[in-house]
Amino acid sequence: MSDAALWAALADPHRRAVVALLRTGPRTVGEIAQACELSQPSASKHLKVLREAGLVRVRQEAQRRVHTLDPAPLAALDAWLAPYRKLWGESLDALGSRLDARPDTTEPTPKD
C-alpha cells in the first residue's frame, strides 16, 4: 500500500462513508450498499479501491464475502498527522486565550 493510494482512497466521500460504517463492524457488500445508499456495483467498486489501499479486508463466509476495516493504515495516517495536530492544538489554545481576554459582548446593553 502506498501513501498516495491511501490518500486517494480516502479522498472520496463515499469511501469515507464506507470506512465509517465498517468501523462499527463487518458488513457484506449488500449491507454496505444499502447503508451508504449506493448501488451494489458502485459499492463493490469503492470496496475494491479500499482493499487496494489496504484499508479493507475481505473474507469468505459460505456464500457471502464479509468486509472488515483494517486499522493499520489509519494508524500510519494518524502518525503522519501527529505533528500537525500539535500545531492545530497550539493555534486553538491561542484563539481560546484571545477569546477569553475579550470583554463579554453577549449581555444586552441597557436602553436609554
Summary of the structure (lengths in Angstrom):
residues: 112
radius of gyration: 21.5
end to end distance: 69.0
largest distance: 79.2
contacts: 262
relative contact order: 0.13
helix: 62%
strand: 12%
